[in-house]
Amino acid sequence: MPSIVSVRNLTKTYSSGFQALKSVDLAIEEGEILALLGPNGAGKTTLISTICGIVQPTSGSVTVGGHDVVKNFRASRELIGLVPQEISLEPFEKVFNAVSFSRGLFGKAPDPAYVERVLRQLSLWDKQDSAIMPLSGGMKRRVLIAKALAHQPRVLFLDEPSAGVDVELRKDMWSVVGDLKAAGVTIILTTHYIEEAEAIADRVGVINKGEILLVEDKAALMQRMGQKQLHIELAAPLTALPASLAHYPLELGSNQQSLVYTYDTKGERTGIVTLLNDLRAAGLQLTDLQTRQSSLEDIFVGLLREQA
């Protein structure tokens, strides 16, 4: 698929000397959901703000739909919807009017039917005549999303959209994200809820200290870097591993009555059968076995630990 967003050798250094982005290269494919993960201060918001034309890059280039975000700001910005972290809304404006106004800012003709459809998608239709100020934090964030969708963008940036939103509203929000993807909208999201990224993203990008550590298909990443663990419960506690088991990648649990065996998911052989035979030969009696697959969060934490 063609890249609708192209970032090449992008750097951003502030007047203080802090380098927020360091030679970032990123290609985002049309119609995909890309989850951009990173700790606080990693450069996620700076990268999004630069792509959206809010922050001026120090060097490098960014294009959206083939339009340079600096040289052709209007053309590129018309293709983008942005839901920022901060809730900044006119408190006394009515919900329907606020969304309609955002549509007009991009030169779009009035379309009450489309605005209604967006508000219904986001469970806001019953709030259409409500002022924004008395709405809950979760509802206000929904209004931000509705405003970002008002001009029918081809690219939607969601910067921590789940912040302050309860579980039920989050589920509805991700359902809307799925509908947008089905309609061909490209979605880039940052989130602290890594299990959500694992559930809905097509690809995952990890950024830390202003550098992109990787961008990879989610399934391929979890296959490549994932591990499985076999948790073994023992009938009696151990003070130390028997010498005959020293060559296995085994860890003794804190309760001294369990063992953890880590093995590669890509290996032709897991070694589990041989391990179980050797455990019995060592005189250990087993009471339970459980396997656990590493999650996207495990991989993410491991990547950050490697770079620390």
C-alpha positions in Angstrom: 0.0 0.0 0.0 1.2 3.6 -0.7 2.4 5.7 2.2 0.0 8.5 3.0 2.4 10.0 5.6 6.1 10.1 4.9 8.7 11.4 7.5 12.3 11.6 6.4 15.3 12.4 8.5 13.2 14.6 10.8 14.9 16.4 13.7 13.5 19.0 16.2 15.8 20.9 18.5 14.3 23.5 20.8 15.9 26.9 21.6 16.9 25.4 25.0 19.1 22.9 23.1 16.9 19.9 23.9 16.6 17.6 20.9 13.2 16.1 20.9 13.4 14.3 17.6 16.6 12.7 16.2 16.7 11.8 12.5 13.3 10.1 12.5 12.2 8.1 9.5 8.6 6.9 9.3 6.3 5.7 6.5 2.6 5.3 7.4 0.5 3.3 5.0 -2.9 4.4 3.9 -5.7 2.7 5.7 -3.7 1.2 8.5 -3.8 1.6 12.3 -0.3 2.4 13.7 0.2 2.4 17.4 3.0 4.7 18.5 4.3 3.6 21.9 6.8 5.3 24.1 7.3 6.5 27.7 6.5 10.1 28.7 8.9 12.5 27.1 9.9 10.1 24.3 8.9 12.5 21.5 5.4 11.1 20.6 3.5 14.4 20.9 6.4 16.4 19.2 6.3 14.0 16.2 2.5 14.2 15.9 2.6 18.0 16.2 5.3 18.3 13.6 3.4 16.0 11.1 0.2 18.2 11.8 2.2 21.4 11.1 1.9 22.7 14.6 5.6 22.4 15.4 8.2 23.6 12.9 10.9 21.0 12.2 14.6 21.9 12.6 15.5 19.7 9.6 14.1 16.9 7.5 10.8 16.7 5.7 7.2 15.5 6.2 4.6 14.9 3.6 0.9 14.0 4.0 -0.9 12.8 0.9 2.1 14.0 -1.1 1.9 17.6 0.4 4.8 19.0 2.3 3.5 20.1 5.7 5.6 23.3 5.7 5.5 24.3 2.0 1.9 23.2 1.5 0.4 23.5 5.0 -3.2 24.1 4.0 -3.3 21.1 1.6 -1.7 18.8 4.1 -3.7 20.0 7.1 -7.0 19.4 5.3 -6.2 15.7 5.2 -5.6 15.5 8.9 -7.8 15.2 12.0 -6.1 15.7 15.3 -7.4 14.7 18.8 -4.9 16.2 21.2 -4.2 15.1 24.8 -5.4 18.4 26.3 -9.1 19.1 26.4 -9.5 22.6 25.0 -13.1 23.4 24.1 -15.4 26.4 24.2 -17.3 25.7 27.4 -20.6 27.5 26.5 -20.9 26.3 23.0 -23.4 23.6 22.1 -22.0 20.2 21.0 -23.7 20.2 17.6 -22.6 23.8 16.8 -19.0 23.1 18.0 -18.6 20.2 15.6 -20.3 22.1 12.7 -18.0 25.0 13.3 -14.9 22.8 13.0 -16.2 21.5 9.7 -16.5 25.1 8.5 -13.0 25.9 9.5 -11.7 23.6 6.8 -14.0 25.2 4.1 -16.4 22.3 4.1 -20.1 23.1 3.2 -22.6 22.5 6.0 -23.7 18.9 6.3 -26.0 18.4 9.3 -26.6 14.8 8.3 -22.9 14.0 8.4 -22.5 15.8 11.8 -25.4 13.8 13.1 -23.8 10.5 12.0 -20.5 11.4 13.7 -22.3 12.4 16.9 -24.4 9.1 16.9 -21.2 7.1 16.3 -19.7 8.6 19.4 -22.9 8.4 21.5 -23.2 12.1 21.6 -26.4 12.6 19.8 -28.5 13.0 23.0 -26.0 15.7 24.0 -26.2 17.7 20.7 -28.0 20.7 22.3 -26.0 20.5 25.6 -23.3 23.1 26.4 -19.9 21.5 26.6 -19.0 22.8 30.1 -21.2 20.4 32.2 -20.2 17.3 30.2 -18.0 14.7 31.9 -14.3 14.4 31.0 -15.0 11.3 28.8 -17.8 13.1 26.9 -15.6 16.1 26.3 -13.0 13.8 24.8 -15.6 12.4 22.5 -16.5 15.9 21.4 -12.8 16.4 20.6 -12.9 13.3 18.4 -16.1 14.5 16.7 -14.5 17.9 15.9 -11.5 16.1 14.5 -13.7 14.0 12.2 -16.0 16.9 11.2 -14.1 17.7 7.9 -13.8 14.0 6.9 -10.0 13.7 7.2 -8.1 10.8 5.5 -5.6 10.7 8.5 -6.6 10.8 12.1 -4.2 11.3 15.0 -5.3 10.2 18.4 -2.9 11.4 21.1 -3.8 9.5 24.3 -7.5 9.4 23.4 -8.3 7.1 26.4 -7.0 9.4 29.0 -9.7 10.1 31.6 -12.2 7.8 29.7 -13.9 5.0 31.5 -13.8 1.4 30.3 -17.2 1.4 28.6 -16.5 4.6 26.7 -13.1 3.2 25.7 -14.7 0.2 24.2 -17.2 2.4 22.2 -14.3 4.6 21.1 -12.3 1.6 19.7 -15.4 0.4 17.9 -15.6 3.8 16.2 -11.9 3.5 15.3 -12.6 0.1 13.7 -15.4 1.7 11.6 -13.1 4.5 10.5 -10.4 2.0 9.4 -13.1 0.1 7.5 -13.9 3.3 5.7 -10.3 3.8 4.7 -9.1 6.3 7.3 -5.5 6.0 8.4 -5.2 6.1 12.2 -2.2 6.9 14.3 -2.6 6.6 18.0 -0.5 6.9 21.1 -1.8 5.2 24.2 -0.7 4.1 27.7 -3.1 1.2 27.4 -0.8 -1.1 25.6 -3.3 -4.0 25.6 -5.5 -1.8 23.4 -2.7 -1.2 20.9 -2.2 -5.0 20.9 -5.8 -5.5 20.2 -6.5 -3.0 17.3 -3.1 -2.0 15.7 -1.9 -3.3 12.4 1.7 -2.1 13.1 3.5 -0.9 16.1 6.1 1.8 16.4 8.3 2.3 19.5 9.9 5.7 20.1 12.2 6.6 23.0 14.5 9.6 23.5 13.5 11.1 20.2 14.4 8.0 18.2 12.3 5.4 16.5 13.5 2.0 17.8 11.3 0.0 15.4 8.2 0.0 13.3 6.9 -3.5 12.5 3.8 -5.5 11.8 2.3 -6.3 15.2 1.9 -10.0 14.6 5.5 -10.3 13.1 6.9 -8.4 16.0 5.3 -10.6 18.6 6.4 -13.7 16.8 10.0 -12.4 16.4 10.5 -11.1 19.9 7.9 -13.0 21.8 8.8 -15.7 24.3 6.8 -18.3 26.2 7.2 -19.3 29.8 6.3 -22.5 31.4 5.4 -22.1 35.1 6.0 -25.2 37.1 4.5 -25.7 40.6 6.4 -28.0 42.9 5.0 -30.2 45.7 7.8 -29.1 48.0 9.9 -26.0 48.2 13.5 -25.8 47.0 16.4 -23.8 48.5 18.4 -24.1 45.2 18.2 -25.7 41.8 19.8 -29.2 41.6 23.1 -29.2 39.8 21.7 -31.5 37.1 19.3 -28.7 36.0 21.8 -25.9 36.0 22.1 -25.9 32.2 18.4 -25.1 31.8 17.1 -21.4 31.6 15.2 -21.9 34.9 14.4 -19.4 37.6 13.3 -20.3 41.1 10.2 -18.5 42.1 10.1 -16.2 45.2 8.0 -18.7 47.1 10.8 -21.3 46.3 8.0 -23.7 45.3 7.8 -22.8 41.6 10.1 -22.8 38.6 9.9 -20.6 35.5 11.2 -22.0 32.2 11.6 -19.5 29.3 11.8 -20.7 25.7 11.8 -19.3 22.2 8.5 -19.4 20.4 10.4 -19.7 17.0 12.5 -22.7 18.1 11.9 -26.1 16.4 12.0 -27.7 19.8 10.9 -26.3 23.1 12.9 -28.7 25.3 9.9 -29.1 27.6 9.7 -32.9 27.3 13.4 -33.3 28.1 13.1 -30.8 31.0 10.1 -32.6 32.6 12.0 -35.9 32.4 15.1 -34.3 34.0 12.9 -32.8 36.8 11.5 -36.2 37.6 15.0 -37.7 37.5 16.1 -35.0 40.0 13.4 -36.2 42.4 11.1 -33.2 42.0 7.4 -33.8 42.2 5.2 -31.5 40.0 1.7 -30.3 41.0 0.8 -27.9 38.1 2.0 -26.6 34.8 0.9 -23.4 33.1 2.2 -21.6 29.9 2.3 -17.8 29.4 2.9 -16.0 26.1 4.7 -12.7 26.3 2.5 -9.7 25.5 3.2 -6.5 23.5 3.8 -4.8 26.8 6.5 -7.3 27.7 8.2 -6.6 24.4 7.9 -2.8 24.8 9.3 -2.8 28.3 12.2 -5.0 27.2 13.0 -2.7 24.3 13.2 0.3 26.7 15.3 -1.6 29.1 17.8 -2.4 26.4 18.1 1.3 25.4 18.4 2.5 29.0 
